[in-house]
């Protein structure tokens, strides 16, 4: 009897997907702050640094919250790790693209 044991991979998958969500949030905050002056001003928590402080703090908050929510949901479960891995790669790539001037200057 060769049975494959089910692997509880929910917690590492939650950590990985949350990193992708946080990366996307940073790209989105960068694009919004560069194109909508009201948002850029709202994200300026410290004048010498500018809106970067708010962008990163919002991204970190979203990362931590999403990690906590996903970890709570997927604790002790087996999830489709390959699908989550691919989704994370896409989210990170979109987040990186959102931080580059050629992209956010399009808007």
N, C-alpha and C positions, 0 to 999 in steps of 0.2 A: 504494500500500500504506500504509494508515493504521493503524499498530499503536500501541496505547497502551502506553507504557513502564510497567513495574512499578516502583512507588515503594517503596523500603525505608524504611518508617515505623516499624519495630519499636522503635528507641531512643526516639523521642519518645512513642510509645504506652506504653512501659514507664515512663517518667518520669511520665506523666499518671496511669496506673492506680495506680502506687505512691503518689502523692499521695492518691488516694482511699482506698487501704488504710490509709495513715497517719492520715487523718482519721477513718475508722471506728474505728480503734484508740483514738484519743483519746476519742471518744464512749463507746466500750465501757469504757475504763479509768475514765472519769469516773463512769459509771453504777455500775460495780462498786465503786469506792472509796467512793461515797456510800452504798451499801446494804450492803456487807459490811465491817465494821469491821476485820477481819483484813487484808483487801486494802488498805484505806485506810492502815492502820499500816505495811504493807510498802512502800507507795509514798511514805511520808513520809521522804524522804532529807535534808531540811533543815527543822528545826522552825519557823523563822519563816515559811516558805512553806507548809508542810504537804504534803499528798499531791500537790499540783500539780507538784512537782518530779518525782516518780516517773511521774505520768501522762504528762507531756510527754516525759520521757526514753524511756519505753517506746514511745510513739508515734513518736518520731524514730528509734529503733532499728528498729522494724518497717518504717517508711518506707524507710530506707536499705537494709535487708536485702532487702525486696521489690523495690526498684528494681534492686539488683544482680542478683538472681535473674532477674527479668523481662528486664533488659537482656541478660544472658548468653543467655537462651533465645531472644529475639527479634532479636538482632543480625543485621543483613543480611537481615531478612525483611520481607515485606509482610503486615501484619495488618489485620483489619477495624477500621479506625480509628473508624468511626461507632459500632460496638457497644462498643468500649472507651471512647469518649467518654461514651456514655449510662451505662455501668456506673460510670464515674468520678463522674458527676453524682449518681447514686443513692448511692454510697458516701459522698460528701462530705455530701449531705443527711442521711443517717443519722447520720454523725459529728456534725454540727451539732446535730441533734435530741438526741443522747445527752448533750450538754453542758448542756442546759437543765433547771433544777429541776422544772418541771411534768412533764417526762418521767421523769427518774430518781427522782422522789418517788413514782411509781406503783408502784414495786417495794418 
